[in-house]
Amino acid sequence: MRRHPTFLIIVLGFLNALTPFTIDLYLPAFPQIAADLGVAVSRMSLSVSVYFIGFALGQVIYGPLLDRFGRQRPIYGGLAIYVLATLGCMTTTSFEGLLVYRFISALGGSAASVGAIALVRDHVPAEKAARAFATLMLVLSVSPLLAPSIGSLITSIASWRAIFAVLAALAIADLALVMFAVPRTYSPDPSVSLRLAPILRTFRDALAQPQFRTYTLAGSLSFAGLFVFVSGSPAVFMDGFGVGPGGFGAIFAILAGGMILGGQLNHVLLKHFASEQVFRRALFVQVISGITFLALSLTLDLGKWATVALLFVFLHCAGITYPNAAALALKPFTKNIGSASSLLGFLQLGTGAIAAALVGVLDLTGPVPMAFVMAICSTAGWILLSSARQASSEEIGEQTSG
């Protein structure tokens, strides 16, 4: 039975939202988990970093599997691993055990995100992919809008272990959606090798494609601000400004709303402008907002709501740049889309993980570390995009004159 494209994209959005829910749902429970497992609250950030690392590695694992065996089977396997590892998180009695199970759950859960992106390109023509990714981003953005508040509610009425039971149930629901609501249109390609050397050659060939390389790297630097916010916001708002779990969930929701509005604005902009124009202009505004955030953080004693306002603008821009960067990066591909999608995800997550780690390394207080990394990442993305556009223009000029 043929599914309506919008319905399919919403289903894939729920699939793609598993990871942000996995990251955001348990943030308000950090004090409770730390007390139960006998560690300092500050060490709980390691469980986020470990998940990012496992998720990034999973990106490069599932791409070739999705191309070789089709979309459904690798997603089924990955979600099964996720469910088992998440139940391990629920029952563990040590912090080290929590880290191990979080890493394994990330390896499994990454199948959902890589598979969702590949399935978008399977079912949506390249010229409409940017709008499809914007819808995907809308569903994705709802996760941080809801997850911390839901997590805070769960911890107020039950143990933190119930959070991981909820996450396992969400993964089972995703499994059912893929099984019954996503049609099989992609034919497995037995020619795709699972040996390391051919896989690396496939990734090398993808990176050799200028459009993929440019928009993947520039988009990853722009999107890194989200990772910076996730890793740095508990220290800034809960420790620095003394915000409680409920208030932290509300602030998270406000800032997630900024990304949602960005995705909705992107729908409107794409009716009037090309995806390349939208991405470039949104990235430029993000650079300005990041530099302004840094300058004010260094010169003024920013309060809680001033910090929220500046973060709102920055994340609003990320809601626009992300879907356009993904669509433009994958546009040149008609084959090995799964591998290209996995490399795209790996570079996005790897860039975000490095940016998030840098926030913790900086020996600074208040919002300055967050503002510094956000400004550096967005500016680097703009410089990379501008350099690539200039090189492309010069190449075209040489060909024309020749």
C-alpha positions as a Python dict, from the first residue, in 0.01 Angstrom:
ca = {
    (1, 'M'): (0, 0, 0),
    (2, 'R'): (135, 340, -99),
    (3, 'R'): (190, 584, 187),
    (4, 'H'): (145, 959, 166),
    (5, 'P'): (490, 1127, 156),
    (6, 'T'): (416, 1351, 455),
    (7, 'F'): (308, 1051, 662),
    (8, 'L'): (629, 870, 571),
    (9, 'I'): (843, 1168, 666),
    (10, 'I'): (669, 1199, 1002),
    (11, 'V'): (726, 827, 1066),
    (12, 'L'): (1093, 868, 975),
    (13, 'G'): (1107, 1174, 1198),
    (14, 'F'): (997, 963, 1495),
    (15, 'L'): (1265, 710, 1401),
    (16, 'N'): (1527, 984, 1384),
    (17, 'A'): (1412, 1130, 1717),
    (18, 'L'): (1513, 823, 1918),
    (19, 'T'): (1866, 951, 1979),
    (20, 'P'): (1777, 1304, 2094),
    (21, 'F'): (1522, 1150, 2330),
    (22, 'T'): (1793, 915, 2456),
    (23, 'I'): (2020, 1211, 2529),
    (24, 'D'): (1767, 1463, 2664),
    (25, 'L'): (1520, 1250, 2860),
    (26, 'Y'): (1760, 1166, 3144),
    (27, 'L'): (1931, 1504, 3184),
    (28, 'P'): (1703, 1616, 3473),
    (29, 'A'): (1780, 1286, 3650),
    (30, 'F'): (2156, 1351, 3670),
    (31, 'P'): (2154, 1429, 4046),
    (32, 'Q'): (1941, 1121, 4123),
    (33, 'I'): (2152, 886, 3910),
    (34, 'A'): (2478, 1025, 4050),
    (35, 'A'): (2360, 977, 4408),
    (36, 'D'): (2240, 623, 4340),
    (37, 'L'): (2560, 516, 4162),
    (38, 'G'): (2794, 698, 4402),
    (39, 'V'): (2957, 950, 4165),
    (40, 'A'): (2977, 1328, 4144),
    (41, 'V'): (2709, 1496, 3932),
    (42, 'S'): (2982, 1651, 3715),
    (43, 'R'): (3094, 1303, 3608),
    (44, 'M'): (2752, 1231, 3461),
    (45, 'S'): (2848, 1433, 3154),
    (46, 'L'): (3071, 1138, 3061),
    (47, 'S'): (2758, 935, 2989),
    (48, 'V'): (2661, 1195, 2727),
    (49, 'S'): (3009, 1200, 2571),
    (50, 'V'): (3022, 819, 2559),
    (51, 'Y'): (2689, 815, 2377),
    (52, 'F'): (2810, 1068, 2121),
    (53, 'I'): (3121, 857, 2055),
    (54, 'G'): (2926, 535, 2011),
    (55, 'F'): (2669, 707, 1795),
    (56, 'A'): (2937, 856, 1568),
    (57, 'L'): (3102, 514, 1522),
    (58, 'G'): (2765, 358, 1448),
    (59, 'Q'): (2717, 599, 1158),
    (60, 'V'): (3001, 447, 957),
    (61, 'I'): (2898, 91, 1045),
    (62, 'Y'): (2539, 104, 927),
    (63, 'G'): (2586, 292, 598),
    (64, 'P'): (2736, -5, 409),
    (65, 'L'): (2494, -245, 581),
    (66, 'L'): (2196, -38, 465),
    (67, 'D'): (2323, -46, 106),
    (68, 'R'): (2415, -415, 111),
    (69, 'F'): (2115, -568, 291),
    (70, 'G'): (1842, -310, 236),
    (71, 'R'): (1702, -61, 483),
    (72, 'Q'): (1482, -268, 714),
    (73, 'R'): (1709, -550, 831),
    (74, 'P'): (1996, -334, 964),
    (75, 'I'): (1742, -106, 1136),
    (76, 'Y'): (1576, -405, 1301),
    (77, 'G'): (1912, -534, 1424),
    (78, 'G'): (2026, -194, 1550),
    (79, 'L'): (1703, -129, 1740),
    (80, 'A'): (1720, -475, 1899),
    (81, 'I'): (2072, -398, 2026),
    (82, 'Y'): (1949, -60, 2152),
    (83, 'V'): (1661, -216, 2348),
    (84, 'L'): (1884, -474, 2518),
    (85, 'A'): (2153, -218, 2606),
    (86, 'T'): (1895, 30, 2736),
    (87, 'L'): (1752, -238, 2962),
    (88, 'G'): (2111, -284, 3078),
    (89, 'C'): (2123, 86, 3168),
    (90, 'M'): (1802, 40, 3363),
    (91, 'T'): (1936, -247, 3573),
    (92, 'T'): (2303, -149, 3619),
    (93, 'T'): (2436, -89, 3967),
    (94, 'S'): (2762, 86, 3874),
    (95, 'F'): (2857, 402, 3691),
    (96, 'E'): (3104, 206, 3477),
    (97, 'G'): (2824, -29, 3376),
    (98, 'L'): (2610, 268, 3279),
    (99, 'L'): (2886, 400, 3053),
    (100, 'V'): (2931, 62, 2883),
    (101, 'Y'): (2560, 15, 2821),
    (102, 'R'): (2522, 374, 2697),
    (103, 'F'): (2800, 314, 2446),
    (104, 'I'): (2638, -8, 2321),
    (105, 'S'): (2294, 153, 2301),
    (106, 'A'): (2445, 432, 2092),
    (107, 'L'): (2593, 179, 1849),
    (108, 'G'): (2251, 21, 1810),
    (109, 'G'): (2046, 340, 1808),
    (110, 'S'): (2255, 497, 1532),
    (111, 'A'): (2088, 255, 1287),
    (112, 'A'): (1765, 452, 1334),
    (113, 'S'): (1919, 787, 1237),
    (114, 'V'): (2126, 662, 942),
    (115, 'G'): (1832, 458, 820),
    (116, 'A'): (1590, 752, 848),
    (117, 'I'): (1812, 977, 633),
    (118, 'A'): (1866, 706, 371),
    (119, 'L'): (1492, 632, 360),
    (120, 'V'): (1416, 1000, 297),
    (121, 'R'): (1634, 990, -13),
    (122, 'D'): (1472, 661, -118),
    (123, 'H'): (1121, 805, -111),
    (124, 'V'): (1172, 1175, -189),
    (125, 'P'): (1308, 1322, -517),
    (126, 'A'): (1635, 1514, -480),
    (127, 'E'): (1473, 1848, -567),
    (128, 'K'): (1225, 1809, -278),
    (129, 'A'): (1470, 1665, -27),
    (130, 'A'): (1538, 1995, 152),
    (131, 'R'): (1170, 2033, 245),
    (132, 'A'): (1157, 1669, 352),
    (133, 'F'): (1460, 1715, 576),
    (134, 'A'): (1300, 2028, 719),
    (135, 'T'): (996, 1821, 820),
    (136, 'L'): (1233, 1563, 965),
    (137, 'M'): (1398, 1844, 1160),
    (138, 'L'): (1058, 1956, 1291),
    (139, 'V'): (988, 1616, 1445),
    (140, 'L'): (1349, 1599, 1566),
    (141, 'S'): (1317, 1938, 1733),
    (142, 'V'): (1010, 1830, 1929),
    (143, 'S'): (1231, 1583, 2119),
    (144, 'P'): (1426, 1840, 2325),
    (145, 'L'): (1103, 2038, 2352),
    (146, 'L'): (940, 1750, 2540),
    (147, 'A'): (1213, 1517, 2666),
    (148, 'P'): (1357, 1709, 2965),
    (149, 'S'): (1009, 1792, 3095),
    (150, 'I'): (899, 1432, 3058),
    (151, 'G'): (1220, 1315, 3223),
    (152, 'S'): (1164, 1555, 3513),
    (153, 'L'): (808, 1424, 3553),
    (154, 'I'): (924, 1062, 3552),
    (155, 'T'): (1192, 1124, 3815),
    (156, 'S'): (936, 1301, 4035),
    (157, 'I'): (705, 998, 4046),
    (158, 'A'): (943, 705, 3993),
    (159, 'S'): (1308, 603, 4001),
    (160, 'W'): (1548, 721, 3730),
    (161, 'R'): (1550, 362, 3607),
    (162, 'A'): (1199, 412, 3472),
    (163, 'I'): (1343, 659, 3220),
    (164, 'F'): (1535, 380, 3049),
    (165, 'A'): (1226, 159, 3048),
    (166, 'V'): (1047, 437, 2859),
    (167, 'L'): (1334, 464, 2610),
    (168, 'A'): (1325, 88, 2546),
    (169, 'A'): (950, 114, 2482),
    (170, 'L'): (1007, 400, 2235),
    (171, 'A'): (1258, 188, 2043),
    (172, 'I'): (1008, -99, 2024),
    (173, 'A'): (747, 145, 1890),
    (174, 'D'): (996, 265, 1626),
    (175, 'L'): (1061, -96, 1530),
    (176, 'A'): (688, -150, 1475),
    (177, 'L'): (660, 167, 1267),
    (178, 'V'): (945, 63, 1036),
    (179, 'M'): (799, -284, 1005),
    (180, 'F'): (442, -184, 922),
    (181, 'A'): (444, 179, 800),
    (182, 'V'): (755, 208, 578),
    (183, 'P'): (729, 41, 237),
    (184, 'R'): (1023, -154, 97),
    (185, 'T'): (1135, 27, -217),
    (186, 'Y'): (1512, -14, -199),
    (187, 'S'): (1659, -332, -343),
    (188, 'P'): (1962, -470, -156),
    (189, 'D'): (2284, -430, -352),
    (190, 'P'): (2506, -740, -313),
    (191, 'S'): (2787, -558, -493),
    (192, 'V'): (2840, -335, -188),
    (193, 'S'): (3139, -478, -7),
    (194, 'L'): (3157, -505, 372),
    (195, 'R'): (3535, -533, 370),
    (196, 'L'): (3718, -240, 524),
    (197, 'A'): (3921, -130, 221),
    (198, 'P'): (3623, -96, -19),
    (199, 'I'): (3417, 78, 251),
    (200, 'L'): (3695, 331, 306),
    (201, 'R'): (3718, 382, -72),
    (202, 'T'): (3344, 453, -81),
    (203, 'F'): (3384, 712, 193),
    (204, 'R'): (3688, 858, 15),
    (205, 'D'): (3490, 887, -308),
    (206, 'A'): (3209, 1064, -122),
    (207, 'L'): (3451, 1313, 30),
    (208, 'A'): (3606, 1368, -312),
    (209, 'Q'): (3268, 1501, -429),
    (210, 'P'): (3303, 1879, -376),
    (211, 'Q'): (2936, 1946, -302),
    (212, 'F'): (2916, 1666, -45),
    (213, 'R'): (3240, 1775, 120),
    (214, 'T'): (3150, 2143, 136),
    (215, 'Y'): (2797, 2117, 271),
    (216, 'T'): (2874, 1828, 505),
    (217, 'L'): (3161, 2010, 674),
    (218, 'A'): (3003, 2357, 675),
    (219, 'G'): (2671, 2211, 793),
    (220, 'S'): (2844, 2006, 1064),
    (221, 'L'): (3018, 2314, 1201),
    (222, 'S'): (2690, 2503, 1204),
    (223, 'F'): (2501, 2216, 1369),
    (224, 'A'): (2776, 2167, 1630),
    (225, 'G'): (2617, 2450, 1829),
    (226, 'L'): (2338, 2212, 1928),
    (227, 'F'): (2589, 1967, 2081),
    (228, 'V'): (2760, 2254, 2257),
    (229, 'F'): (2429, 2362, 2405),
    (230, 'V'): (2336, 2010, 2520),
    (231, 'S'): (2669, 1952, 2694),
    (232, 'G'): (2712, 2302, 2836),
    (233, 'S'): (2361, 2404, 2935),
    (234, 'P'): (2332, 2203, 3261),
    (235, 'A'): (2643, 2377, 3399),
    (236, 'V'): (2536, 2720, 3274),
    (237, 'F'): (2174, 2711, 3387),
    (238, 'M'): (2156, 2460, 3674),
    (239, 'D'): (2491, 2533, 3838),
    (240, 'G'): (2557, 2889, 3719),
    (241, 'F'): (2208, 3039, 3736),
    (242, 'G'): (2067, 2799, 3998),
    (243, 'V'): (1782, 2673, 3780),
    (244, 'G'): (1602, 2361, 3908),
    (245, 'P'): (1516, 2052, 3698),
    (246, 'G'): (1169, 2184, 3611),
    (247, 'G'): (1299, 2525, 3512),
    (248, 'F'): (1579, 2366, 3313),
    (249, 'G'): (1322, 2162, 3120),
    (250, 'A'): (1125, 2479, 3044),
    (251, 'I'): (1436, 2658, 2915),
    (252, 'F'): (1523, 2353, 2705),
    (253, 'A'): (1172, 2367, 2559),
    (254, 'I'): (1202, 2736, 2474),
    (255, 'L'): (1531, 2683, 2292),
    (256, 'A'): (1400, 2375, 2114),
    (257, 'G'): (1115, 2597, 2001),
    (258, 'G'): (1375, 2817, 1836),
    (259, 'M'): (1491, 2523, 1625),
    (260, 'I'): (1132, 2429, 1541),
    (261, 'L'): (1060, 2783, 1425),
    (262, 'G'): (1376, 2767, 1216),
    (263, 'G'): (1253, 2453, 1045),
    (264, 'Q'): (913, 2608, 978),
    (265, 'L'): (1069, 2926, 844),
    (266, 'N'): (1282, 2710, 617),
    (267, 'H'): (965, 2569, 457),
    (268, 'V'): (858, 2924, 369),
    (269, 'L'): (1202, 3033, 248),
    (270, 'L'): (1238, 2734, 15),
    (271, 'K'): (927, 2847, -172),
    (272, 'H'): (1108, 3165, -273),
    (273, 'F'): (1480, 3088, -265),
    (274, 'A'): (1711, 2804, -365),
    (275, 'S'): (1836, 2576, -89),
    (276, 'E'): (2194, 2703, -142),
    (277, 'Q'): (2084, 3063, -81),
    (278, 'V'): (1887, 2975, 231),
    (279, 'F'): (2178, 2782, 379),
    (280, 'R'): (2432, 3057, 308),
    (281, 'R'): (2222, 3339, 452),
    (282, 'A'): (2116, 3144, 761),
    (283, 'L'): (2478, 3051, 829),
    (284, 'F'): (2580, 3416, 799),
    (285, 'V'): (2316, 3521, 1054),
    (286, 'Q'): (2435, 3240, 1281),
    (287, 'V'): (2792, 3370, 1261),
    (288, 'I'): (2676, 3720, 1358),
    (289, 'S'): (2471, 3583, 1649),
    (290, 'G'): (2760, 3364, 1770),
    (291, 'I'): (3011, 3651, 1763),
    (292, 'T'): (2759, 3878, 1939),
    (293, 'F'): (2700, 3612, 2207),
    (294, 'L'): (3074, 3583, 2266),
    (295, 'A'): (3135, 3958, 2273),
    (296, 'L'): (2855, 4022, 2523),
    (297, 'S'): (2961, 3727, 2738),
    (298, 'L'): (3311, 3870, 2766),
    (299, 'T'): (3208, 4230, 2830),
    (300, 'L'): (2884, 4198, 3028),
    (301, 'D'): (2755, 3992, 3318),
    (302, 'L'): (2485, 3821, 3113),
    (303, 'G'): (2179, 3714, 3302),
    (304, 'K'): (1974, 3399, 3253),
    (305, 'W'): (1722, 3539, 3006),
    (306, 'A'): (1976, 3732, 2801),
    (307, 'T'): (2165, 3405, 2760),
    (308, 'V'): (1843, 3227, 2658),
    (309, 'A'): (1769, 3497, 2398),
    (310, 'L'): (2112, 3474, 2239),
    (311, 'L'): (2102, 3094, 2234),
    (312, 'F'): (1753, 3110, 2082),
    (313, 'V'): (1878, 3305, 1779),
    (314, 'F'): (2178, 3078, 1729),
    (315, 'L'): (1975, 2756, 1750),
    (316, 'H'): (1703, 2908, 1532),
    (317, 'C'): (1962, 2939, 1256),
    (318, 'A'): (2073, 2579, 1313),
    (319, 'G'): (1713, 2473, 1248),
    (320, 'I'): (1749, 2627, 902),
    (321, 'T'): (2102, 2522, 813),
    (322, 'Y'): (2069, 2153, 912),
    (323, 'P'): (1805, 2035, 661),
    (324, 'N'): (1954, 2234, 374),
    (325, 'A'): (2307, 2110, 442),
    (326, 'A'): (2189, 1747, 453),
    (327, 'A'): (1986, 1777, 132),
    (328, 'L'): (2263, 1959, -57),
    (329, 'A'): (2531, 1717, 61),
    (330, 'L'): (2338, 1409, -56),
    (331, 'K'): (2198, 1562, -376),
    (332, 'P'): (2478, 1441, -608),
    (333, 'F'): (2430, 1073, -513),
    (334, 'T'): (2215, 816, -689),
    (335, 'K'): (2410, 517, -556),
    (336, 'N'): (2562, 437, -216),
    (337, 'I'): (2323, 682, -51),
    (338, 'G'): (2333, 478, 271),
    (339, 'S'): (2711, 503, 289),
    (340, 'A'): (2704, 876, 210),
    (341, 'S'): (2434, 926, 475),
    (342, 'S'): (2641, 741, 734),
    (343, 'L'): (2952, 946, 655),
    (344, 'L'): (2742, 1263, 676),
    (345, 'G'): (2616, 1157, 1019),
    (346, 'F'): (2962, 1054, 1137),
    (347, 'L'): (3113, 1390, 1046),
    (348, 'Q'): (2821, 1580, 1202),
    (349, 'L'): (2847, 1386, 1525),
    (350, 'G'): (3226, 1383, 1531),
    (351, 'T'): (3237, 1759, 1485),
    (352, 'G'): (2968, 1806, 1749),
    (353, 'A'): (3142, 1575, 1996),
    (354, 'I'): (3471, 1762, 1959),
    (355, 'A'): (3295, 2095, 2002),
    (356, 'A'): (3109, 1968, 2310),
    (357, 'A'): (3431, 1835, 2463),
    (358, 'L'): (3600, 2170, 2405),
    (359, 'V'): (3341, 2340, 2627),
    (360, 'G'): (3449, 2124, 2920),
    (361, 'V'): (3819, 2176, 2851),
    (362, 'L'): (3797, 2556, 2867),
    (363, 'D'): (3868, 2670, 3223),
    (364, 'L'): (3612, 2950, 3215),
    (365, 'T'): (3288, 3022, 3396),
    (366, 'G'): (2937, 3124, 3293),
    (367, 'P'): (2823, 3119, 2930),
    (368, 'V'): (3169, 3219, 2793),
    (369, 'P'): (3287, 2865, 2702),
    (370, 'M'): (2960, 2792, 2522),
    (371, 'A'): (2964, 3126, 2339),
    (372, 'F'): (3330, 3087, 2242),
    (373, 'V'): (3288, 2743, 2085),
    (374, 'M'): (2965, 2840, 1909),
    (375, 'A'): (3128, 3149, 1758),
    (376, 'I'): (3436, 2954, 1645),
    (377, 'C'): (3235, 2671, 1487),
    (378, 'S'): (2990, 2889, 1296),
    (379, 'T'): (3266, 3121, 1173),
    (380, 'A'): (3475, 2825, 1058),
    (381, 'G'): (3172, 2692, 869),
    (382, 'W'): (3123, 3027, 696),
    (383, 'I'): (3491, 3050, 598),
    (384, 'L'): (3483, 2695, 459),
    (385, 'L'): (3167, 2763, 257),
    (386, 'S'): (3301, 3094, 122),
    (387, 'S'): (3633, 2937, 24),
    (388, 'A'): (3459, 2653, -159),
    (389, 'R'): (3230, 2894, -345),
    (390, 'Q'): (3527, 3110, -446),
    (391, 'A'): (3722, 2806, -569),
    (392, 'S'): (3420, 2687, -767),
    (393, 'S'): (3372, 3031, -926),
    (394, 'E'): (3739, 3048, -1024),
    (395, 'E'): (3720, 2700, -1181),
    (396, 'I'): (3414, 2797, -1383),
    (397, 'G'): (3587, 3117, -1493),
    (398, 'E'): (3891, 2924, -1612),
    (399, 'Q'): (3676, 2679, -1806),
    (400, 'T'): (3484, 2964, -1968),
    (401, 'S'): (3797, 3158, -2066),
    (402, 'G'): (3957, 2839, -2196),
}
